[in-house]
Amino acid sequence: MPHTQGPQALFVVPGVWLGAMVPKRWARRAVTRNAIKRQIYTVGATFEARLPQAAHVVRLRSAFDRKQFVSATSDQLKQAVRAELLQLFGYATRHAGAAVAAPVSVPAPPVAEPVTAP
């Protein structure tokens, strides 16, 4: 893909689809990963109207250490996650206006024509 072409959607979807991925290495406890995913969906819903119609996967870049964030429901964890999400969604919406994701056209496989005997 040439650098000037911009992002492209792998397939066309009706509306905005949002997926959340929180690796175990960034949040060891399942309760913490689930709390982070709920925040991703909540913040994503506020930005949905500004995102292009496509399937989006959100993957946070920061680790959330149990030593720093003792409770999965702590205000400190919620604020840290929300700050990163606002930054990521802000970046996504700014770039959505500049380069709208276009579907990639995949050529159909060749169709074999019937062979007639001479």
N, C-alpha and C positions, 0 to 999 in steps of 0.2 A: 504494500500500500504506500503510495507516494506521500511524503510529509505534507504536501499542500492540500491533499484531498480531505483530510479531517476524519472524525470518527464516523463509522458506519454501523448500522444495526445488522445483526446477523439474520433476523427475521422480523417481519412486520407483526405488531400486536395492536389490538384495539385498546387505546388508552395507555395509561402509565402503569407498568408493573414494577413492584419494588420488592427486592429480596435482600435479606440481611445475612451476613456471614461474620461470625465472631469466633476466631480460632481459639482452641483450648489453650494454646501457649500464651495468649494475651490475657485471658481471664480463666483461671483454673477451675473455678467452681461453676457448676451448671446454673445455679441461681443467679450468679453475676452475669453470665452470658445471656440468660433469658431476660434479665432486667435491661441489659444493653439493647437487645433486639427489640424489646417493646418501645424503648426510646427512639430507635431508628425508625420504626413504623409511625410513631406519633409525630416526630419532627418531619418525616418524609411526607406525611399527609398535608402539612402546612405548605410544602413546596410543590405539591403535585401539579397544580395549575401552571406552574412556570417551567416544568420539565417537558422535554419533547416526548411524544408518544413512542415509547420503546420499553424494553425490559431493562431495568437498572439493578445492579447489585452493589450494595453498600458494604464496604469492608473498612473498618476503622484502622488507623495506622498506629495508635498508641496502645501500649500495654497497660493493664489495670491490675497492679500488684495488690495482693491481699494484705500485705503489710501496710500499704498506704491507704487503701480503701477497705477498712475492716468489715463493713456491712455492705451487702449488695443493694440495700435500700437507703444508704446514707446520702444525705444532701450533697456531700463533697463529691461522691461518685457521679451522681446525677448531673451536677454542674460541669464536671470535667467532660463527660460524654456529650452533653448538650453543646458545649463550646466547640468540640471537634466536629459534631454533626452540622452545626450552623456554618462552620467554615467550609466543610465539604459540599454541602448543598448550595451555599452561596457561590462557590467555584463552579459547580455543575450548572447552575442557572445562568451565570454570566457567560459561560461558554456555549450554552444551548442556543442562545440568540445568535452567536457568531457562526456556529457550524451546526446546522440541523442534521441530525443523523439520517442518512439515506440508506434504504435497504440495499443489500448486496444482491445483485442478480447472479444466480447460479445457473449456468447453462444446463438444459435438460440433456439426459443421456441420449445418444443417437438411437433412432428407432430403426430396427432391421426391416428392410423391405422384403416382401416375399420374392423368392427366387423361382423363376419358371424354367422348366426344362426346355432346351431348344428343340 
